[in-house]
Amino acid sequence: MFIKIYNTLITVLYPLVIKRYINKRKENGKEDIKRFNERIGRPVHKRPEGKLVWLHGASVGESVSMLPLIQKIIETYPDVYVMVTTGTVTSADVMNKRLPERAFHQYIPIDNPMFTTRFVKYWSPDVVLWFESEFWPAMLSSIKRKNIPLILINGRISNKSFKRWQQFDFISKELLACFTLCLGQSEEDAYRLKVLGASNALCLGNLKYSGLPLPIDKDKKEEITSEIKERPLWLASSTHDDEEIRLAKAHQRLLETIPDLFLIIAPRHPNRGAEIKEKIKTLGLNVALRSANEKITDKTNVYIADTIGEMGLWYEIANIVFIGGSLIPHGGQNFMEPSRVRDAVIVGPYMHNFTDAMNRAKKADGIMQINDTVELEELLSQLLQNKELLEAKRSLAYNWATGEAKVLDGIMNKVKEYI
Protein backbone atom coordinates (compact mmCIF):
# COMPACT_ATOMS: atom_id res chain seq x y z
CA MET A 1 0.00 0.00 0.00
CA PHE A 2 2.82 2.43 0.92
CA ILE A 3 4.57 1.97 -2.41
CA LYS A 4 1.35 2.57 -4.36
CA ILE A 5 0.69 5.80 -2.43
CA TYR A 6 4.31 6.89 -2.87
CA ASN A 7 4.30 6.27 -6.63
CA THR A 8 1.04 8.19 -7.03
CA LEU A 9 2.31 11.18 -5.04
CA ILE A 10 5.63 11.29 -6.91
CA THR A 11 3.85 11.18 -10.27
CA VAL A 12 1.65 14.13 -9.24
CA LEU A 13 4.38 16.14 -7.52
CA TYR A 14 7.10 15.72 -10.15
CA PRO A 15 5.94 18.46 -12.58
CA LEU A 16 4.83 20.72 -9.73
CA VAL A 17 7.74 20.54 -7.27
CA ILE A 18 10.41 17.93 -7.97
CA LYS A 19 11.19 19.14 -11.48
CA ARG A 20 12.08 22.58 -10.09
CA TYR A 21 14.47 20.96 -7.62
CA ILE A 22 16.09 18.98 -10.45
CA ASN A 23 16.48 22.16 -12.51
CA LYS A 24 18.30 23.80 -9.60
CA ARG A 25 20.64 20.79 -9.43
CA LYS A 26 21.36 21.30 -13.12
CA GLU A 27 22.17 24.97 -12.53
CA ASN A 28 24.51 24.04 -9.66
CA GLY A 29 26.40 21.48 -11.75
CA LYS A 30 25.05 18.53 -9.78
CA GLU A 31 23.47 16.93 -12.84
CA ASP A 32 25.23 15.80 -16.00
CA ILE A 33 23.41 17.88 -18.64
CA LYS A 34 24.81 15.90 -21.58
CA ARG A 35 23.53 12.63 -20.15
CA PHE A 36 20.40 13.85 -18.39
CA ASN A 37 18.17 11.63 -20.56
CA GLU A 38 19.48 8.70 -18.51
CA ARG A 39 17.96 10.32 -15.41
CA ILE A 40 14.50 10.10 -16.97
CA GLY A 41 14.92 6.53 -18.17
CA ARG A 42 15.82 7.28 -21.80
CA PRO A 43 19.30 5.77 -22.29
CA VAL A 44 21.36 6.21 -25.45
CA HIS A 45 23.63 3.26 -24.77
CA LYS A 46 22.43 0.09 -26.53
CA ARG A 47 21.70 -2.91 -24.33
CA PRO A 48 24.32 -5.60 -24.97
CA GLU A 49 23.10 -9.02 -26.08
CA GLY A 50 23.16 -11.81 -23.53
CA LYS A 51 23.06 -11.72 -19.75
CA LEU A 52 23.29 -8.41 -17.95
CA VAL A 53 24.14 -7.95 -14.27
CA TRP A 54 23.16 -4.56 -12.87
CA LEU A 55 24.95 -3.10 -9.82
CA HIS A 56 23.78 0.12 -8.17
CA GLY A 57 25.51 2.37 -5.63
CA ALA A 58 24.73 5.94 -4.66
CA SER A 59 28.11 7.65 -4.58
CA VAL A 60 31.86 7.19 -4.89
CA GLY A 61 32.19 5.00 -1.78
CA GLU A 62 29.55 2.49 -2.81
CA SER A 63 30.62 2.43 -6.45
CA VAL A 64 34.29 1.84 -5.62
CA SER A 65 33.34 -0.99 -3.24
CA MET A 66 31.65 -2.71 -6.22
CA LEU A 67 34.83 -2.96 -8.28
CA PRO A 68 36.23 -6.24 -6.87
CA LEU A 69 32.87 -7.96 -7.40
CA ILE A 70 32.54 -6.52 -10.92
CA GLN A 71 36.00 -7.84 -11.78
CA LYS A 72 35.13 -11.25 -10.35
CA ILE A 73 31.88 -11.44 -12.36
CA ILE A 74 33.64 -10.44 -15.59
CA GLU A 75 36.38 -13.05 -15.03
CA THR A 76 33.96 -15.82 -14.03
CA TYR A 77 31.43 -15.27 -16.85
CA PRO A 78 33.05 -14.34 -20.22
CA ASP A 79 29.63 -13.85 -21.84
CA VAL A 80 28.11 -11.60 -19.14
CA TYR A 81 27.98 -7.79 -19.26
CA VAL A 82 27.85 -5.51 -16.22
CA MET A 83 25.95 -2.23 -15.91
CA VAL A 84 26.79 0.10 -13.00
CA THR A 85 24.46 2.91 -11.98
CA THR A 86 25.20 5.80 -9.64
CA GLY A 87 23.54 9.14 -8.90
CA THR A 88 26.38 11.66 -8.73
CA VAL A 89 28.59 13.29 -11.35
CA THR A 90 31.73 12.53 -9.31
CA SER A 91 30.96 8.82 -9.05
CA ALA A 92 30.22 8.68 -12.79
CA ASP A 93 33.67 10.14 -13.52
CA VAL A 94 35.35 7.59 -11.25
CA MET A 95 33.45 4.67 -12.77
CA ASN A 96 34.14 5.72 -16.35
CA LYS A 97 37.86 5.67 -15.53
CA ARG A 98 37.93 2.41 -13.57
CA LEU A 99 35.37 0.02 -15.05
CA PRO A 100 36.84 -2.99 -16.88
CA GLU A 101 35.94 -4.14 -20.38
CA ARG A 102 32.33 -5.42 -20.71
CA ALA A 103 31.21 -3.07 -17.93
CA PHE A 104 29.63 0.35 -18.47
CA HIS A 105 28.06 3.18 -16.46
CA GLN A 106 24.58 4.71 -16.49
CA TYR A 107 22.95 7.28 -14.23
CA ILE A 108 20.19 5.93 -11.98
CA PRO A 109 16.82 7.41 -13.00
CA ILE A 110 15.05 9.90 -10.77
CA ASP A 111 12.72 7.88 -8.52
CA ASN A 112 9.57 8.43 -10.53
CA PRO A 113 7.60 5.28 -11.52
CA MET A 114 7.37 6.42 -15.14
CA PHE A 115 11.17 6.77 -15.38
CA THR A 116 12.05 3.65 -13.39
CA THR A 117 9.60 1.42 -15.26
CA ARG A 118 10.99 2.66 -18.57
CA PHE A 119 14.56 2.04 -17.36
CA VAL A 120 13.96 -1.51 -16.09
CA LYS A 121 12.00 -2.47 -19.21
CA TYR A 122 14.76 -1.20 -21.51
CA TRP A 123 17.69 -2.85 -19.75
CA SER A 124 15.86 -5.98 -18.54
CA PRO A 125 18.72 -7.12 -16.26
CA ASP A 126 19.02 -10.76 -15.18
CA VAL A 127 19.91 -9.82 -11.60
CA VAL A 128 20.26 -6.57 -9.63
CA LEU A 129 22.89 -6.07 -6.91
CA TRP A 130 21.92 -3.09 -4.74
CA PHE A 131 24.77 -1.43 -2.82
CA GLU A 132 22.98 1.71 -1.67
CA SER A 133 21.64 2.27 1.85
CA GLU A 134 18.70 4.27 0.48
CA PHE A 135 15.74 2.19 -0.67
CA TRP A 136 13.98 3.98 -3.56
CA PRO A 137 10.36 2.75 -3.65
CA ALA A 138 9.61 3.44 -7.32
CA MET A 139 12.77 1.69 -8.52
CA LEU A 140 12.51 -1.28 -6.14
CA SER A 141 8.87 -1.85 -7.07
CA SER A 142 9.71 -1.61 -10.80
CA ILE A 143 12.32 -4.35 -10.36
CA LYS A 144 9.98 -6.55 -8.33
CA ARG A 145 7.16 -6.28 -10.87
CA LYS A 146 9.49 -7.80 -13.47
CA ASN A 147 10.40 -10.67 -11.10
CA ILE A 148 14.08 -9.82 -11.35
CA PRO A 149 16.23 -11.18 -8.47
CA LEU A 150 17.26 -8.23 -6.28
CA ILE A 151 20.11 -8.67 -3.78
CA LEU A 152 21.18 -6.14 -1.18
CA ILE A 153 24.99 -6.21 -0.90
CA ASN A 154 26.90 -4.75 2.05
CA GLY A 155 23.66 -3.70 3.73
CA ARG A 156 24.20 -1.44 6.73
CA ILE A 157 21.57 -0.24 9.22
CA SER A 158 22.93 2.28 11.74
CA ASN A 159 21.54 2.58 15.27
CA LYS A 160 19.79 5.81 14.30
CA SER A 161 18.29 4.33 11.12
CA PHE A 162 17.22 1.17 12.94
CA LYS A 163 15.29 3.10 15.58
CA ARG A 164 13.68 5.32 12.93
CA TRP A 165 12.67 2.37 10.73
CA GLN A 166 11.17 0.53 13.72
CA GLN A 167 8.72 3.39 14.11
CA PHE A 168 7.62 2.86 10.50
CA ASP A 169 8.07 -0.90 10.19
CA PHE A 170 5.05 -1.16 7.88
CA ILE A 171 7.14 0.78 5.33
CA SER A 172 10.40 -1.13 5.89
CA LYS A 173 8.61 -4.48 5.56
CA GLU A 174 7.11 -3.48 2.22
CA LEU A 175 10.43 -2.14 0.89
CA LEU A 176 12.52 -5.09 2.11
CA ALA A 177 9.97 -7.49 0.61
CA CYS A 178 11.27 -6.35 -2.78
CA PHE A 179 14.64 -8.00 -2.06
CA THR A 180 15.30 -11.65 -2.83
CA LEU A 181 18.29 -11.72 -0.48
CA CYS A 182 19.88 -9.21 1.94
CA LEU A 183 23.59 -9.49 2.79
CA GLY A 184 24.50 -7.38 5.83
CA GLN A 185 27.96 -5.94 6.42
CA SER A 186 27.96 -7.45 9.91
CA GLU A 187 25.93 -9.95 11.92
CA GLU A 188 24.26 -6.99 13.63
CA ASP A 189 23.23 -5.52 10.27
CA ALA A 190 21.81 -8.88 9.14
CA TYR A 191 19.83 -9.15 12.40
CA ARG A 192 18.42 -5.64 12.01
CA LEU A 193 17.41 -6.33 8.41
CA LYS A 194 15.47 -9.38 9.58
CA VAL A 195 13.75 -7.40 12.33
CA LEU A 196 12.76 -4.72 9.81
CA GLY A 197 11.19 -7.25 7.45
CA ALA A 198 13.82 -8.98 5.30
CA SER A 199 12.71 -12.59 4.76
CA ASN A 200 16.20 -13.78 3.80
CA ALA A 201 19.13 -11.98 5.47
CA LEU A 202 22.63 -13.14 6.43
CA CYS A 203 26.18 -11.85 6.84
CA LEU A 204 29.12 -12.96 4.70
CA GLY A 205 31.35 -10.02 5.68
CA ASN A 206 32.06 -6.50 4.44
CA LEU A 207 32.93 -6.28 0.74
CA LYS A 208 34.87 -3.07 1.37
CA TYR A 209 37.56 -5.31 2.89
CA SER A 210 38.19 -6.70 -0.61
CA GLY A 211 38.80 -3.53 -2.63
CA LEU A 212 40.97 -3.53 -5.72
CA PRO A 213 44.19 -1.49 -5.70
CA LEU A 214 43.52 2.15 -6.56
CA PRO A 215 44.94 3.28 -9.93
CA ILE A 216 48.31 5.05 -9.91
CA ASP A 217 49.79 7.16 -12.71
CA LYS A 218 53.52 6.39 -12.57
CA ASP A 219 54.48 9.56 -14.45
CA LYS A 220 52.53 11.73 -12.01
CA LYS A 221 54.09 9.88 -9.10
CA GLU A 222 57.59 10.59 -10.38
CA GLU A 223 56.72 14.25 -10.93
CA ILE A 224 55.27 14.71 -7.43
CA THR A 225 58.02 12.80 -5.62
CA SER A 226 60.69 14.79 -7.46
CA GLU A 227 59.10 17.99 -6.14
CA ILE A 228 58.69 16.70 -2.58
CA LYS A 229 62.20 15.20 -2.60
CA GLU A 230 63.17 13.45 0.64
CA ARG A 231 60.96 15.49 2.94
CA PRO A 232 59.00 13.65 5.67
CA LEU A 233 55.27 13.81 4.99
CA TRP A 234 51.82 12.71 6.06
CA LEU A 235 48.48 12.60 4.28
CA ALA A 236 45.02 13.66 5.45
CA SER A 237 42.52 11.96 3.15
CA SER A 238 38.77 12.38 2.61
CA THR A 239 38.65 15.39 4.93
CA HIS A 240 35.51 17.42 5.63
CA ASP A 241 34.77 21.05 6.45
CA ASP A 242 36.35 22.20 9.74
CA GLU A 243 38.80 19.29 9.75
CA GLU A 244 41.31 20.84 7.34
CA ILE A 245 41.97 23.93 9.45
CA ARG A 246 42.36 21.83 12.61
CA LEU A 247 44.77 19.48 10.87
CA ALA A 248 46.71 22.43 9.43
CA LYS A 249 47.11 23.90 12.93
CA ALA A 250 48.43 20.55 14.17
CA HIS A 251 50.83 20.48 11.23
CA GLN A 252 51.96 24.01 12.02
CA ARG A 253 52.87 22.97 15.56
CA LEU A 254 54.74 19.91 14.28
CA LEU A 255 56.85 22.17 12.07
CA GLU A 256 58.46 23.51 15.25
CA THR A 257 60.23 20.18 15.79
CA ILE A 258 60.22 18.83 12.19
CA PRO A 259 60.84 21.98 10.09
CA ASP A 260 60.67 20.35 6.65
CA LEU A 261 57.50 18.34 7.32
CA PHE A 262 55.05 18.25 4.40
CA LEU A 263 51.26 17.74 4.53
CA ILE A 264 49.02 16.58 1.69
CA ILE A 265 45.27 17.18 2.14
CA ALA A 266 42.91 15.29 -0.19
CA PRO A 267 39.42 16.63 0.64
CA ARG A 268 36.36 14.43 0.39
CA HIS A 269 34.76 17.03 -1.89
CA PRO A 270 37.45 18.32 -4.28
CA ASN A 271 35.39 21.38 -5.28
CA ARG A 272 36.26 22.83 -1.86
CA GLY A 273 39.95 23.02 -2.73
CA ALA A 274 40.26 26.78 -3.26
CA GLU A 275 38.22 27.50 -0.12
CA ILE A 276 40.45 25.21 1.96
CA LYS A 277 43.56 26.89 0.61
CA GLU A 278 42.36 30.35 1.63
CA LYS A 279 41.52 29.19 5.15
CA ILE A 280 44.89 27.54 5.71
CA LYS A 281 46.77 30.52 4.30
CA THR A 282 45.43 32.62 7.19
CA LEU A 283 47.69 30.56 9.48
CA GLY A 284 50.73 31.85 7.62
CA LEU A 285 51.43 28.52 5.94
CA ASN A 286 52.58 28.22 2.34
CA VAL A 287 49.85 26.35 0.43
CA ALA A 288 49.77 24.95 -3.11
CA LEU A 289 46.64 23.86 -5.00
CA ARG A 290 46.81 20.86 -7.34
CA SER A 291 43.77 21.84 -9.45
CA ALA A 292 45.54 25.13 -10.26
CA ASN A 293 48.72 23.25 -11.30
CA GLU A 294 50.70 24.99 -8.55
CA LYS A 295 54.12 23.40 -8.07
CA ILE A 296 55.49 22.07 -4.80
CA THR A 297 58.60 23.95 -3.73
CA ASP A 298 60.90 23.68 -0.72
CA LYS A 299 58.79 26.39 0.92
CA THR A 300 55.44 24.62 0.43
CA ASN A 301 54.02 23.45 3.76
CA VAL A 302 50.65 22.11 2.62
CA TYR A 303 49.48 20.69 -0.72
CA ILE A 304 45.73 20.56 -1.44
CA ALA A 305 45.12 17.52 -3.68
CA ASP A 306 41.69 18.66 -4.92
CA THR A 307 41.35 16.26 -7.85
CA ILE A 308 39.23 13.22 -8.68
CA GLY A 309 40.62 9.72 -9.21
CA GLU A 310 44.10 10.31 -7.76
CA MET A 311 43.69 8.96 -4.23
CA GLY A 312 45.78 5.93 -5.11
CA LEU A 313 48.64 8.27 -5.95
CA TRP A 314 48.52 9.95 -2.53
CA TYR A 315 48.28 6.65 -0.66
CA GLU A 316 51.28 5.41 -2.63
CA ILE A 317 53.38 8.49 -1.84
CA ALA A 318 52.52 8.67 1.86
CA ASN A 319 53.40 6.16 4.58
CA ILE A 320 51.21 7.78 7.24
CA VAL A 321 47.54 8.53 6.56
CA PHE A 322 44.92 10.27 8.68
CA ILE A 323 41.36 9.41 7.63
CA GLY A 324 38.95 12.37 7.50
CA GLY A 325 35.34 12.49 8.56
CA SER A 326 36.50 11.17 11.94
CA LEU A 327 37.38 14.41 13.78
CA ILE A 328 33.77 15.51 13.37
CA PRO A 329 30.60 13.46 14.03
CA HIS A 330 30.37 12.42 10.37
CA GLY A 331 31.36 8.84 11.20
CA GLY A 332 34.59 8.40 9.24
CA GLN A 333 35.57 7.33 5.74
CA ASN A 334 37.04 4.15 4.24
CA PHE A 335 40.29 3.30 6.04
CA MET A 336 40.83 -0.07 4.32
CA GLU A 337 42.26 1.40 1.10
CA PRO A 338 45.44 2.88 2.63
CA SER A 339 45.83 -0.24 4.80
CA ARG A 340 45.97 -2.37 1.65
CA VAL A 341 48.89 -0.34 0.28
CA ARG A 342 50.77 -0.71 3.58
CA ASP A 343 50.22 2.73 5.09
CA ALA A 344 50.08 3.33 8.83
CA VAL A 345 46.49 4.51 9.36
CA ILE A 346 45.19 6.94 11.99
CA VAL A 347 41.55 7.82 12.63
CA GLY A 348 39.74 10.23 14.93
CA PRO A 349 37.11 9.48 17.61
CA TYR A 350 34.08 9.40 15.28
CA MET A 351 34.18 6.16 13.27
CA HIS A 352 30.61 4.91 13.78
CA ASN A 353 30.13 4.36 10.02
CA PHE A 354 32.64 1.52 10.31
CA THR A 355 31.95 0.02 13.73
CA ASP A 356 32.43 -3.61 12.69
CA ALA A 357 35.54 -2.88 10.62
CA MET A 358 37.02 -0.80 13.44
CA ASN A 359 36.47 -3.59 15.96
CA ARG A 360 38.19 -6.10 13.70
CA ALA A 361 41.07 -3.75 12.88
CA LYS A 362 41.62 -2.86 16.54
CA LYS A 363 41.71 -6.53 17.47
CA ALA A 364 44.51 -7.02 14.91
CA ASP A 365 46.25 -3.79 16.02
CA GLY A 366 45.82 -2.61 12.43
CA ILE A 367 44.51 0.89 13.21
CA MET A 368 45.48 3.80 15.47
CA GLN A 369 42.71 5.94 16.97
CA ILE A 370 43.15 9.35 18.58
CA ASN A 371 40.65 11.56 20.45
CA ASP A 372 41.80 14.99 19.27
CA THR A 373 44.51 16.87 17.38
CA VAL A 374 46.74 17.04 20.47
CA GLU A 375 46.94 13.24 20.52
CA LEU A 376 47.35 13.28 16.74
CA GLU A 377 50.40 15.56 17.01
CA GLU A 378 51.99 13.29 19.61
CA LEU A 379 51.37 10.16 17.53
CA LEU A 380 52.60 11.74 14.29
CA SER A 381 55.74 12.95 16.06
CA GLN A 382 56.47 9.42 17.28
CA LEU A 383 55.85 7.80 13.88
CA LEU A 384 57.86 10.38 11.95
CA GLN A 385 60.85 10.14 14.27
CA ASN A 386 60.84 6.39 14.96
CA LYS A 387 61.28 4.36 11.77
CA GLU A 388 60.96 0.99 13.52
CA LEU A 389 57.62 1.98 15.05
CA LEU A 390 56.37 3.28 11.70
CA GLU A 391 57.35 0.07 9.88
CA ALA A 392 55.64 -2.04 12.54
CA LYS A 393 52.40 -0.06 12.25
CA ARG A 394 52.48 -0.23 8.45
CA SER A 395 52.91 -4.02 8.54
CA LEU A 396 50.11 -4.51 11.06
CA ALA A 397 47.70 -2.45 8.94
CA TYR A 398 48.64 -4.37 5.78
CA ASN A 399 48.39 -7.80 7.42
CA TRP A 400 44.91 -7.02 8.74
CA ALA A 401 43.61 -5.64 5.43
CA THR A 402 44.90 -8.51 3.28
CA GLY A 403 43.59 -11.09 5.73
CA GLU A 404 40.06 -9.70 5.36
CA ALA A 405 40.07 -9.86 1.55
CA LYS A 406 38.56 -13.39 1.42
CA VAL A 407 35.06 -11.92 1.95
CA LEU A 408 34.76 -11.48 -1.82
CA ASP A 409 34.71 -15.23 -2.53
CA GLY A 410 31.82 -15.83 -0.13
CA ILE A 411 29.70 -13.07 -1.64
CA MET A 412 30.52 -14.16 -5.19
CA ASN A 413 29.42 -17.74 -4.43
CA LYS A 414 26.04 -16.41 -3.30
CA VAL A 415 25.64 -14.16 -6.35
CA LYS A 416 26.40 -17.12 -8.64
CA GLU A 417 23.11 -18.69 -7.61
CA TYR A 418 21.22 -15.88 -9.36
CA ILE A 419 23.30 -15.35 -12.53
Secondary structure, 3 states (H helix, E strand, C coil): CHHHHHHHHHHHHHHHHHHHHHHHHHHCCCCCHHHHHHHHCCCCCCCCCCCEEEEECCCHHHHHHHHHHHHHHHHHCCCCEEEEEECCHHHHHHHHHHCCCCEEEEECCCCCHHHHHHHHHHHCCCEEEECCCCCCHHHHHHHHHCCCCEEEEEECCCHHHHHHHHHCHHHHHHHHCCCCEEEECCHHHHHHHHHCCCCCEEECCCHHHHCCCCCCCHHHHHHHHHHHCCCCEEEEEEECCCHHHHHHHHHHHHCCCCCCCEEEEEECCHHHHHHHHHHHHCCCCCEEEHHHCCCCCCCCCEEECCCCCCHHHHHHHCCEEEECCCCCCCCCCCCHHHHHCCCEEEECCCCHHHHHHHHHHHHCCCCEECCCHHHHHHHHHHHHHCHHHHHHHHHHHHHHHHHHHHHHHHHHHHHHCCC
